[in-house]
């Protein structure tokens, strides 16, 4: 496979990781049949699957349906160690689940190249195709651009995939990563917001109580910005619900440039209500 696939940081992509040392690619008819089990893909004649390379060691192909196009790149090798360290290792699943995922022997990358304008629909398309490739050797899904991973579980069932349209699965599609500055204090940062045209968020955590509260605040801010198409920048403030508590968005410190995401990262800090007069409410 000599073709080079351009790395667009804003193009959604996931990797399926398998325990077997060979790629087990279903027949075209099987792939199409599994895709048609997703309600929106009930017309099999509208689904196209093509292969440039396909054997037990590697594959390169494409799947098209509707406005969606997905490149398929498979290799009978584990993901690079750097990717494993940045995704599986820092994910928040139990140790035994992460250990199993780390032991994968082959992977299949699905890279979105279609034209659908909705980033959530792009992710649903990727998960629909992942469902078509699922087998008993599938250990999990790695999302390198969101610095996260999750076990296969029921997350690829047709019912679950379709439910992502009603309830955005932030715990699957967004990473929450700790960057320690000493044994107790750390930066908590989101990864993957840029896929949904939202800046990533970061907060400096100095206590256990903060570390418990901030992830929920990150989620609420994301939903508010994403669902209402709100643009925020450095200096803007936001009320947390109707609690009278306010946050200010600030710049990432120069020494913490590793927090920056492709769409930028904003640091959140608590402020007093009188510092936020006239600002928006989440």
PLY file of the C-alpha trace (Angstrom):
ply
format ascii 1.0
element vertex 282
property float x
property float y
property float z
element edge 281
property int vertex1
property int vertex2
end_header
0.00 0.00 0.00
2.01 2.93 -1.27
-0.84 5.47 -1.23
-0.40 8.27 1.29
-3.57 9.33 3.08
-3.45 13.07 3.95
-3.90 13.72 7.67
-6.63 16.34 8.03
-6.94 17.09 11.77
-10.61 18.05 11.28
-11.61 14.85 9.46
-13.21 12.40 11.91
-11.52 9.00 12.11
-11.67 5.92 14.32
-9.62 2.73 14.45
-11.07 -0.69 15.18
-8.60 -2.85 17.10
-8.66 -6.65 16.93
-7.10 -9.48 18.92
-6.31 -11.65 15.86
-3.04 -11.19 13.95
-4.81 -11.30 10.57
-7.48 -9.05 9.09
-10.86 -10.70 8.76
-12.69 -8.59 6.20
-16.31 -9.61 5.47
-17.51 -10.10 1.92
-18.99 -7.03 0.22
-22.50 -8.48 0.42
-22.07 -9.06 4.16
-20.79 -5.52 4.75
-23.68 -4.05 2.80
-26.16 -6.29 4.60
-24.88 -5.16 7.99
-25.00 -1.51 6.94
-28.62 -1.90 5.86
-29.44 -2.97 9.42
-29.02 0.71 10.30
-32.44 2.27 9.66
-31.18 5.19 7.56
-29.30 2.83 5.24
-32.17 0.54 4.28
-31.54 0.89 0.53
-28.67 -1.52 -0.19
-28.30 -0.34 -3.79
-27.15 3.05 -2.49
-24.18 1.53 -0.65
-20.91 1.11 -2.56
-17.86 -0.79 -1.28
-14.65 -0.94 -3.33
-11.17 -2.33 -2.65
-7.76 -1.44 -4.06
-6.02 -3.95 -1.80
-7.60 -6.67 0.31
-5.87 -9.62 1.94
-5.21 -10.98 5.42
-2.25 -8.64 6.01
-3.50 -5.31 4.67
-6.41 -3.61 2.99
-7.21 -0.29 1.37
-10.70 0.55 0.22
-13.65 2.89 0.39
-17.31 2.80 1.36
-19.86 5.32 0.06
-23.48 5.88 1.03
-25.51 9.06 0.73
-23.26 12.07 1.34
-20.79 9.90 3.22
-17.46 8.53 2.00
-15.11 6.60 4.28
-11.59 5.40 3.53
-10.75 1.99 4.95
-7.10 1.32 5.83
-6.25 -1.95 7.56
-2.94 -3.43 8.73
-2.28 -6.69 10.57
-0.19 -4.82 13.13
-0.89 -2.95 16.36
-1.26 0.80 16.34
1.98 2.74 16.95
3.02 2.91 20.61
2.71 6.69 20.58
-0.95 6.39 19.57
-1.64 3.70 22.19
-0.06 5.85 24.93
-2.12 8.88 23.89
-5.46 7.07 23.63
-5.91 3.73 25.37
-3.47 4.52 28.17
-5.12 7.84 29.13
-8.74 6.68 28.70
-10.83 6.31 31.84
-11.83 2.65 31.57
-10.90 0.01 34.12
-7.32 -1.26 34.09
-8.24 -4.74 32.80
-10.19 -3.27 29.87
-7.32 -0.99 28.91
-4.88 -3.89 29.26
-6.94 -5.99 26.85
-7.13 -3.16 24.31
-3.38 -2.57 24.53
-2.79 -6.19 23.52
-4.48 -5.83 20.12
-2.68 -7.32 17.11
-4.34 -5.64 14.11
-6.27 -2.48 13.36
-8.65 -1.08 10.78
-8.79 2.70 10.37
-11.96 4.38 9.11
-11.30 7.91 7.85
-14.18 10.20 6.93
-13.79 11.89 3.51
-17.42 12.65 2.66
-19.34 15.90 2.31
-22.05 15.76 4.99
-22.04 19.10 6.85
-23.00 17.75 10.29
-20.01 16.46 12.32
-22.24 14.25 14.49
-23.63 12.59 11.35
-20.06 11.98 10.19
-19.34 10.14 13.44
-22.56 8.15 13.15
-21.52 7.13 9.63
-18.15 5.92 10.98
-19.85 3.93 13.74
-22.34 2.48 11.24
-19.46 1.14 9.13
-17.66 -0.03 12.28
-20.77 -2.09 13.08
-20.44 -3.72 9.65
-16.83 -4.77 10.41
-17.52 -5.94 13.97
-16.67 -9.55 14.89
-15.85 -11.56 18.02
-12.21 -10.44 17.88
-13.00 -6.72 18.09
-11.51 -5.35 21.31
-12.45 -1.71 21.02
-12.50 1.60 19.19
-9.61 4.07 19.27
-10.22 7.75 18.51
-6.75 9.25 18.12
-7.99 12.78 17.40
-9.90 12.81 20.70
-7.12 11.07 22.67
-9.50 8.36 23.82
-10.65 4.78 23.33
-13.46 2.52 24.47
-14.28 -1.21 24.46
-16.62 -2.56 21.78
-19.40 -3.57 24.20
-22.84 -2.64 22.86
-21.64 0.67 21.46
-21.80 -0.55 17.84
-25.24 -2.14 17.87
-27.67 -0.57 15.34
-29.94 0.62 18.15
-27.06 2.24 20.01
-25.59 3.88 16.90
-28.95 5.41 16.00
-29.39 6.63 19.58
-26.34 8.89 19.15
-28.58 11.17 17.09
-30.81 11.82 20.11
-28.16 11.73 22.82
-24.67 12.89 21.91
-22.25 10.28 23.38
-19.71 12.72 24.74
-18.04 10.03 26.88
-17.18 8.14 23.67
-16.29 10.98 21.32
-14.42 13.42 23.57
-11.27 12.76 25.61
-10.52 14.15 29.08
-6.79 14.10 29.68
-4.75 14.92 32.78
-1.37 16.62 32.36
0.37 16.55 35.74
2.68 19.37 36.84
3.46 17.63 40.16
2.08 14.73 42.20
-1.18 16.46 43.09
-1.80 19.30 40.64
-2.59 18.92 36.98
-4.20 20.42 33.92
-7.41 18.72 32.86
-8.05 19.27 29.16
-10.57 18.10 26.62
-9.48 16.61 23.31
-11.64 16.21 20.22
-13.93 19.24 20.52
-12.48 20.54 17.25
-14.23 17.78 15.29
-17.49 19.50 16.28
-16.31 23.08 15.63
-15.95 23.83 19.34
-12.71 24.92 21.04
-11.19 22.53 23.53
-11.29 23.45 27.22
-8.74 23.27 30.02
-8.68 23.94 33.75
-5.87 23.85 36.30
-6.88 21.40 39.03
-5.48 21.87 42.54
-7.90 19.82 44.64
-9.80 16.55 44.50
-13.11 18.44 44.69
-12.26 20.47 41.58
-11.26 17.32 39.72
-14.71 15.87 40.41
-16.72 18.91 39.32
-14.83 20.22 36.28
-15.53 17.30 33.86
-19.28 17.91 34.21
-18.74 21.62 33.65
-16.72 20.84 30.52
-19.59 18.68 29.23
-22.21 21.34 29.95
-20.15 24.04 28.26
-19.60 21.82 25.22
-23.32 21.07 24.86
-24.16 24.76 25.21
-21.63 25.88 22.59
-22.32 23.02 20.18
-26.10 22.90 20.32
-26.56 26.69 20.20
-23.73 27.37 17.74
-22.22 29.87 20.20
-18.76 31.30 19.57
-16.63 32.21 22.60
-13.16 33.64 22.83
-10.65 34.85 25.39
-12.24 37.26 27.87
-15.82 36.02 27.41
-17.72 34.88 30.50
-20.49 32.37 31.08
-22.94 31.66 33.88
-23.22 28.02 34.97
-26.94 27.35 34.59
-28.84 29.70 36.90
-26.50 29.14 39.84
-24.99 32.60 39.98
-21.56 31.04 39.44
-19.54 32.41 36.55
-16.59 31.32 34.45
-14.20 33.31 32.31
-12.48 31.94 29.22
-8.77 32.68 29.06
-5.66 31.90 27.04
-3.55 28.81 27.52
-0.29 29.75 29.30
2.78 29.73 27.09
4.39 26.98 29.17
1.33 24.73 28.68
1.16 24.86 24.88
0.66 21.07 24.88
-2.97 21.78 25.85
-3.73 23.45 22.52
-6.14 21.70 20.17
-6.52 22.23 16.40
-9.34 24.75 16.98
-7.60 26.31 19.95
-8.10 25.71 23.67
-9.67 28.02 26.22
-8.83 27.91 29.93
-11.80 28.30 32.29
-11.51 30.14 35.62
-14.15 30.95 38.23
-14.92 34.66 38.65
-17.22 36.83 40.79
-20.68 37.74 39.44
-19.83 41.45 39.24
-16.98 40.59 36.84
-19.43 39.01 34.42
-22.17 41.61 34.07
-24.00 41.47 30.76
-22.49 38.14 29.68
-24.29 35.02 28.39
-25.79 32.19 30.42
-25.31 28.47 29.78
0 1
1 2
2 3
3 4
4 5
5 6
6 7
7 8
8 9
9 10
10 11
11 12
12 13
13 14
14 15
15 16
16 17
17 18
18 19
19 20
20 21
21 22
22 23
23 24
24 25
25 26
26 27
27 28
28 29
29 30
30 31
31 32
32 33
33 34
34 35
35 36
36 37
37 38
38 39
39 40
40 41
41 42
42 43
43 44
44 45
45 46
46 47
47 48
48 49
49 50
50 51
51 52
52 53
53 54
54 55
55 56
56 57
57 58
58 59
59 60
60 61
61 62
62 63
63 64
64 65
65 66
66 67
67 68
68 69
69 70
70 71
71 72
72 73
73 74
74 75
75 76
76 77
77 78
78 79
79 80
80 81
81 82
82 83
83 84
84 85
85 86
86 87
87 88
88 89
89 90
90 91
91 92
92 93
93 94
94 95
95 96
96 97
97 98
98 99
99 100
100 101
101 102
102 103
103 104
104 105
105 106
106 107
107 108
108 109
109 110
110 111
111 112
112 113
113 114
114 115
115 116
116 117
117 118
118 119
119 120
120 121
121 122
122 123
123 124
124 125
125 126
126 127
127 128
128 129
129 130
130 131
131 132
132 133
133 134
134 135
135 136
136 137
137 138
138 139
139 140
140 141
141 142
142 143
143 144
144 145
145 146
146 147
147 148
148 149
149 150
150 151
151 152
152 153
153 154
154 155
155 156
156 157
157 158
158 159
159 160
160 161
161 162
162 163
163 164
164 165
165 166
166 167
167 168
168 169
169 170
170 171
171 172
172 173
173 174
174 175
175 176
176 177
177 178
178 179
179 180
180 181
181 182
182 183
183 184
184 185
185 186
186 187
187 188
188 189
189 190
190 191
191 192
192 193
193 194
194 195
195 196
196 197
197 198
198 199
199 200
200 201
201 202
202 203
203 204
204 205
205 206
206 207
207 208
208 209
209 210
210 211
211 212
212 213
213 214
214 215
215 216
216 217
217 218
218 219
219 220
220 221
221 222
222 223
223 224
224 225
225 226
226 227
227 228
228 229
229 230
230 231
231 232
232 233
233 234
234 235
235 236
236 237
237 238
238 239
239 240
240 241
241 242
242 243
243 244
244 245
245 246
246 247
247 248
248 249
249 250
250 251
251 252
252 253
253 254
254 255
255 256
256 257
257 258
258 259
259 260
260 261
261 262
262 263
263 264
264 265
265 266
266 267
267 268
268 269
269 270
270 271
271 272
272 273
273 274
274 275
275 276
276 277
277 278
278 279
279 280
280 281
